[in-house]
Amino acid sequence: MTHGMRPDTPTEPAVGAGDRRDTASRYALLPLRLFLGITFVYAGLDKLTDSAFLQDGGSGSVGDMMRAVRDSSAVPALVDLALENPVGFGSAIAIGELAVGIGTLLGLFARLAALGGALISLSLWLTVSWASDPYYYGNDLVYLMAWLPLVLAGAPYLSVDAALRTRRRHRGTRRQARDAAQI
């Protein structure tokens, strides 16, 4: 055979095989969504409950961490801004991580939550992990890239966004049926 196909090989997928592929494709981003959501909730709670982290100075404090990375960061001005109020910056990051994680897990404003996660990861990559050498040792770049599919796709299944979308669609269908009945 010149085309490399065997005549006894079926060209159509087995019955049900397409359904499994469709289901797998539909839920392909769910493991990523769960991982990022759980990780960001944990990271936010860890920061909020760590008494050393939310301090201007001292071992394990956000202030000391920012001072340590200032000269090696890609955007020292961003670190300087954080150093004006390290506790406020640390609290904002922690609350942001918590909000992003909860939004991602629930699929509530999923694209916005993913964008928030990407922006947090970008800011951490440009400041805290910028000096990682080689670059792939820093995990913030990987998190940034992991958020991008969720920014693009949102949470179309098993999410509050999907439930609200379905509800709006049904409400619109009922309204059209009611309007048609009045004609």
Secondary structure, DSSP 8 states (H G I E B T S, - for coil): --S---TTS-SS--TTHHHHHHHHHHTTTHHHHHHHHHHHHHHHHHHHH-TTTTSSSSTT-HHHHHHHHGGGSS-HHHHHHHHTSHHHHHHHHHHHHHHHHHHHHHTSSHHHHHHHHHHHHHHHHHHTSTT-SSGGG-HHHHHHHHHHHHHHH---SSSHHHHHHHHHHHHHHHHHHHHHHH-
